[in-house]
Amino acid sequence: MENGMIAIAAAIAIGLSTLGPGLGQGRAAAGAMEAMGRQPEAAGEIRTSLILALAFMEALTIFGLLIAFMLVGNMS
């Protein structure tokens, strides 16, 4: 029973930690493309900010994966 609950918690941790940043990355990329279309001369600065923001969002996903691994490691 306890192992099943830990497995469910790990699945929820992975699911939520990928859902939020995934949606955020899509919105950020769409906003950056729109901004570059409106002001092509600022494309370099926008691209740099976008890549930095995407890296931070990806870090959130990796933290969720780490939590899931920690939960699964406690199953035995």
Secondary structure as GFF3:
##gff-version 3
##sequence-region A 1 76
A	DSSP	alpha_helix	2	38	.	.	.	ID=ss1
A	DSSP	three_ten_helix	40	42	.	.	.	ID=ss2
A	DSSP	alpha_helix	43	73	.	.	.	ID=ss3
###
